[in-house]
Amino acid sequence: MGKKKNHPVKGSYGYYAYEKKRRIAIVAFLFGLCLLIFFTGLIMTGTRKNMFTLFAILGVLPAAKWTVSMIMVLLQKPIDPKVVEITEEIAGDLVHGYELCVTAYEGRLSLDCVVVCGNNIAAYSSAQKGKFEFMETHVRKILHGNGFGNPTFKIFRKLEQYQERIRQLASDPQKYREGLKYTPDEAHEGETRDEAVLRVIKSISI
């Protein structure tokens, strides 16, 4: 038997491309199912006033919800492979993630990469515009609310500055983790503090 193909998960390279295909397929299936149910009822009863029509209308609700989700991910631009190469080379074993579109009621912002080291989180965004300072504050508040103190979260818009920052973090990781404690709960047994921080950021991303 061949190996089961592992699809990109949230926070990994290639996630946007995979999610675009997956969500398009789900939306097509849901709307197709609604139409199938509707026309089945119409053919069987000769009128639109039947239970099949009701089920078809109810089915439009989840289909519409998935449509919004699909549109949000279609708007995201895949990360430049060069940025992945740079991050992998410099960050090394530091906890990091890719293609995370952080959301809030006030808007959203796509982060190409996020690198976590202790109380320091460095992110790079190639977005041309967005609420960068707001999102920095938003993420810090979320992490603080989840018991991670007052971390430093900086979104870099220039690749050179991002490179320099993750190079600093990778040069002496223990320096940035000194004095920090973390005890995972049963649901996240074996998880490090850095991994937990990235998990929380993933949870507020599409």
Secondary structure by P-SEA (a helix, b strand, c coil): cccccccccccccaaaaaaaaaaaaaaaaaaaaaaaaaaaaaaaccccccaaaaaaaaaaaaaaaaaaaaaaaaacccccaaaaaaaaacccccccccccccccccbbbbbccccccccbbbbbbcccccaaaaaaaaaaaaaaaacccbbbbbbbccaaaaaaaaaaaaaccccccccbbbbbccccccccaaaaaaaaaaaacc
